[in-house]
């Protein structure tokens, strides 16, 4: 049901991929930039519409919103904003967990049966994958009963450090 792989999330054929988005939803660096680049202009156009219609102040950290996936092999992109480590006294543990839980709820809401996650907040947002992985894994496991249609969750990690941390978290260590 939950797996960890090393790879490029933009190439995954899951029903939904999760974007470690900026609050603006309009792209950025890292995973966010890669997803926007691979999805093509329809994704940014849809994100502009979501901002105009529903989120004029941007997407709050810990929340999630769904768009189409443009040119990606996925059907949906679930955008979530993780915590910036330095903005919270505890690094934002509860916000990181909420980002994963909100993404699982969003996947369930659109009928996704498979979801791919990156290492949310583990790039420029300052989280060490060793610390983030157990929080992410626990949040997804705890969300599964509320998302019964989601049958497969894959953490797709771009580098060895994140892959190793998430593999260890999956294995319970």
N, C-alpha and C positions, 0 to 999 in steps of 0.2 A: 504493500500500500504506500509506503514512503521509501524513497530511494535518494541516493546522492550520486551525482555524476560530475565529471569534469568536462566543461564544454562551453559553448556559446548559446546563451538563452534565446537569441534571435533565430536560431536554426531549429529550435525544438518544436515538434508537432503536437503540442498539448492543446486542449481546448482553450486554455487561458494561460498566459504568461503574466507574471507579476513584474511591474516596473517599479524600481526604487526611484520614485519620482521626486522632483522638486515641487514645492507647493504651487508654483505657477502652472504646472502641467505642460509647459511648453518646451521641454527638453533641457538638456544640460550636458554634463560630462558622464563618464563611466557608463553604467548600465542604461541609464536614462537616455543619454546621447546615442548609444548604440541601437536601442530600441526605436527611437525616433528616426534615425538614419535608415534603418532597415525597413521600417514600416512605410516610409514615403510620406508625401505631403497630405494624404487624407487623414493621417493620425493627428498631425498638428492642427488641421482644420477642425476635426472633431473635438480636440481639446479646447480650442478657442471657443467653440460653441458651448461646451460644458461650463467653461468659465463664465461666459456671457449669461447663460441661462440659469445655472445652479450655484456656481461658486465664484462670485465676483471678487472675493477676497482670497481666493486660492483654497487648495485642499489642506485642511489641518493635519498636523502630524498624528499618526495612528489611525487615520480614516482611510477609506478606499473608495474609488469610483471606477466604473467600467466603461471602456470604449471599444469600438471595433479594433481590428488589428492591422488594417491596411494591407500592405504587401507581405506581412509575416505569415508563416505557415499556421500560426495559431488562429483561433476564431475571435478571441477577445484579448485585450490588454487590461489588466487590473492595476491601476495606478495607486500606490500608497506612499505616504511620506513617512520615512523613519525618523528617529530622533538624531539630532546632532549631539554627539556624546558630551561635548563641553557645555551644552545649554542646560543640563540637568545635574543635580547633586549626585544622583546615582547613575548617571549616564543615560537615563531615560528607559530603564528596564521595562516599566509598564507600557510605555509608548511603543517600544520595539515589539513587545508581545501583542499589543493591540493592532499594530500594523499587519501582523500575520493573521490574527483572528478576523479582522475586518476583511482582509483579502479572501479568506476562506468563506466568509459569509457572502461576499460579493460573487464568488465563483458559484456557490450554491444557488444564489438568486437568479443567475443567468443560465443555470442548467449545465454548467461545465462538469464533466466527469474526470478531467485530468487538469492539473495545475502545476506549473513550473515556477519556482521561486529563485531569485538570486540571493546573495548574501546582503540583505537589506541593512543599510547604514555602515557597511564594512569598507567603504571607500573613503571618500573625502569627508564623510560624516563622523569619522574617527573611531568607530567601534573595532576592536580586535575580534577577528573571527572566533578565536578560542572562547571569548566571553559571549559573543552573540549567538553562536550555534546552539548551545543548550536552551537558550531562551526561545529561539525560533522553533526548534524541534518540539519543545514542550507545548508551545502555543498552537502549533499545527495539530499535534496529537490531541490536545484538549478540544480543538475545534471540530474534529472529525464527526463526533456524534450529532452536531448541529448542521452538518453538511453531508447528509447521507448519500447524496448523489455523486459526491467526489470520491472516486475509487482509486485514484493514483495521484500522489504528490511527489514531485521530483525537485530536489534542490540542485540547481545547475550552477556550478562554481567555476569561475574563470581562471583561478590560479591554484597552485598546489597547496598553499597555506590555508585557504578557505576550504578547499576540498578535504584536506586532512582534518580540519576542525569539525566540519559538518559530518564527516564519516564517523569520527569518534563520538559525536553527540548522538548520531543515529544508533550506534552500537551500545549506547548507554553509559559511556565513560566520559 
